[in-house]
Amino acid sequence: MTTAFQTLIRLPRRSRVVVGMSSSTITRSCSSWKVSRASGRWLAGDPVLTESMQEATKMLPEGAYTSLRTYGKSSFLELDGHFDRLEETTELLGHHVALQRSELRRLLGDLARAVPSAQTIFRITIGVHDRPGEIWLSAAPLAPPSKQDYEDGVFLVSRTIHRDNPKAKNNAFITESEEERKVIGGRVNEVLMISDDGDALEGLSSNFFGVKNGTVFTAEEGVLPGITRSLILESISELGIPLVRQPVKAEDLRLLDEAFVSSTSRGVLPVVKIDDDTISHVPGELTTTIARNFNGRVAMRLEHL
């Protein structure tokens, strides 16, 4: 049975975010604020410090989440898309949430200006099970791929992984996939999930695209419809590049001409090797063209808070 609760974030117009620790400490860590009601207003409480966003997830309520980054100090991309996804995920998890978006925007802007990092990765979490309606905002310094990663391309490793309800962005999956994430490091940027049917679906935290004979392939079913992915699909359409919304078979990954992954923090990130198979020695021409168009699209869509 679907239950309903209203998530109403009400902040004063000049709400003050108090960061109760040194800037150097926050720069190295993740801070999480619980949004709660005080004196008739909704405010961000004192921050809870963890070593990473991954560690923060373990102490937050299980439920819907979305990750978003700043561009510069306090500019965001497709905020309404992130809010839509939060509400859609809570529905898929059997609850109903109504976000007061203007107030949530204000809080995100306040926090973005309060933390010392030049660019920040945020995660909004809404509890739907043991702590329904509880809202947390987590922030950590953005650590995007390096310039060399974009210039040289990165590696993927594949794993057969089953994901329940992939269209719901449930933070339980972050904890469930902790063991698989341990292989990430160095040039290995991501784990590519393979379905029981042998389809290359998506990464643990990214969408996957393969290119063969000038055509882009990407899974449509069994994947999380990422916001970055949707902008990339717009770029592919605008560029007139053929697109097939079907997954690449795991056995055919070695035959690809190009590949890339996408996410909020990565943008378009070229892939040059999957498991033991080299796809290409440098990022592909089509990948580079799509990335250039995507980056221009991002610049035009930024919202300054």
N, C-alpha and C positions, 0 to 999 in steps of 0.2 A: 504494500500500500504506500502511495506517495504521501509523505508528510510535508507540511509547509511551515516555513518560518521566514520572517522578514529581516534582512540584514540592512540596517539603516545606519549609515555612517554620517554623523552630524558633527561638524567641527566648527569652532568659531572662525570668523573670517580672517582673523589674525592669530591663528593658533600658534603656539610656541612649542617647538620640539626640543626637549632637554636631552642632550646626549651626556649621560652620566659616566663618562670615562674619557681618557686622553685620546686625542686624535690619532696618535701613533698606534694605539691599541686597536682602534676601530679599523684603521687602514689594513692591518694584518689579519682581520677576523671578519666574522659575520655578525651583524646585530639584528635582533628580531624584536619588534614592538607589538604588543597586544593592543588592539583597538578596543576601548571600553568606554562606558558612559560614566561621567563624573560631573557633578554640579549641573546636571541637565544638558551636558554637552558630551560629544564623543571625541575622545582624545587618544593620542598614542602614549602609552605608559612608558616607564623606564625601560631601556633596552636590556635584553638578555643576550649575553655574549657567548658565541660558540666559535670553534676553530674554523668552521666552514659552513657553507650552505647545506652540504650533505649532513653535517652533524645537527644543524638546526632542524632539519626535517624530522629527525628522530624524536625531538621533544615537542613538535607541533601536533595539533590534532589531525587525525586522518581525514582527508577530504579533497575538495577541488583546489587546484592551484594553477597559477599562470606565472611565467617568468617574463620579465620585460627589462630592457636596458635603457640607460640614458645615452644620448648622443651629445657629447659635451656635458655640461653640468646638470641641466634640467630639461632637456628636450626628449620627447618620447615619440615612438612610432606606433600608429594604429591602436591607440588606447581603447577605443570602443570595441575593436576586435578582441582585445584581451578581456574586456569586461563581458562581452557576449560569451566568450568561451567559458568564463567562470560560471555564468548563469546556466549555460547549456550542460556543463559537467555536473553541477549540483542536481539538475533535473535528471540526468542519466543515473545518478547515484540515489535517486528516490526522494529528493527534497526540492523545495522551491526557494529561490533567493531573489530579492529585488535590491539592486545596488543603487545607492544615490551617487550617481557618477560624478556630478560636479564637486561634491564634497570629497570623494576619493581622489579626484584629480588634485584638489588643493592639498591634501595630506601628502600625496606623492611628491608634489613640488616642494613642500616644506622639508620633507625628509631628504630629498635630493640636494637641496641647498645646505642642509645641516651636516651631512656626512662629509668628511674631508677628501674623499676620492674624487679624481677628476671626472671619471665615468663610473657608473654604478650599475650593478645587476640587482634588480628587485624581484622578489617573489611574493605574491599575494596568496595566502592560504585561507580557505574557509572550511571549518570543521563541519562534517555532515553526519557523523556517527556518535561517538561517545561525548563529543563537545559541540553539538550542532549550533551553527550560527556564530561560533567564535571566529574572529578574524585576526590574522597576524600578517604583518608586513615585515619581510626580511630584506636586508640590504648587505651587499658585500662589494668590494672593489671589483670592477669588471676586469677579467683576465682573458681577452680575446686571443685567438690564434696569433702567432707572431707574423711579422712581415715575410719572413722566410717560408713559413707554412703556406702562405698564399702564393709566393713566387715559385716554390718547389713542389707543392702538393704534399698531402699527408697520406698515412696508411690507415686501413681499416682491418679489423679482424672480424670474422663472421662466427655467429653462434646460433644454434637452433633454440629459440626462446618462444614460449607461449605467453601472450599478453591478453588478459581478460579485458573485454570492452575497450579496445584500443582508442576509440573516439572520445573516451572520458579521460581527462587529464587528472588522474588520481595520484596523490603523492605516495600512496602505498607502494606503487611500482618502483619508486626511487629506492626504497629500502629493500624490496624484493630482488632488485637487480644489482645489489651492492657487490656481490661476488664477481659478477661479470665485468663490472667497472674496474676491477683491479688490474686488468691487462692494459688499461689506457695509460699512456705515458710516453715521453719521447716523441717519435714521429707517429706513433699509434694514437690517433685522435679520437677514435670512436669504435664502438662495437656495432656491427651490422646484424640486425635480427633476421633470421631465416625462419620461415613458417614450417610447420610439419609437412606441408606440401612441397617444400623446396623453393618457395618464393622469397626473394630478397626484398623485404618490406621497408624497413626504416632503421635508423640508428636508435640507440637507447635514448638520446635526447636530440635527435635530428631527423630530417627527411632525407631520402636517398634518391639520386637521379643517375641514370646510366645513359650513355650516348653511343649509338651504333649507326654507322652510315648516315650521319647527319640528322638522325631522329632521336629525340629525347624520350626515355621511358621512365615512368615513375608509378608506383602503386597507388591505386585509388581506394581500394577496400583494405580493411585491416590495418590502417595507419591513422595516426593522429593528424588531422588537417591543420598543419601549422600555419601561423599567420605569415611567417617569412615565406613559406611554401606558396601561399596564395599570391604573394607579390611576384615571386619568381615565375609562376604560371602566367601572370599578366605580361611579364617581360618576354617570355617565350612566344606568347600570342602576338605581341606587338612586333617582334622581330621576324615573324613569319616562319618560325622553326617548327617542323613537324613534331607533334607530341602524341605519344601513345600512353594512355593512362592504365597501364598494366605493369606488373612487376617483372623484373628480370629474374629468370631462373638462376638459382645458385650455381648450377653447372655451367651457365653461360656468362658468368661474371668475367671470366678470364678472356672472353672474346670481345669485351667492350673496347671502344676506341677512347672513350673518356668517361669520367664519373665525377660527381661532386655531392657533398652533403650540405644541408642548410639548417640554420636555427637562428634564434634571436641573437645569440652572442657570436655566431660564426658568420652570418650572412651567407654568401656563396663561397664554399671552401673546396678547392680542387682535391681530388683523390687520385693518386698515381699507383697505389698498390693495394690489393685486397688479399689477405692471407699471404700465400707465397707467390701470387701471380701479379706481375707488373702490368698495369693497364697502359701506362705511358710513362715516359721519363720526365716529362714536364707537363704542366697543366694544359689541357686541350684548348684549341682555338675557339670552339663553340662555348665551352665553359667560361672562357675569358670574356667573350662577347656578352653572354648572359649576365655575368657578374657586373660588367660595366653598366649595362642598362639597369640592372637592379639597384646599384648604388645611386644612380641618378634618380630613380624612382623614390628611394628612401629619402633623399635630400628634399624632394618636393612634398613629402607627406609628413614631415616632422611637426610635432605640436610642442610649442614652447610654454612651459608652466612657470 
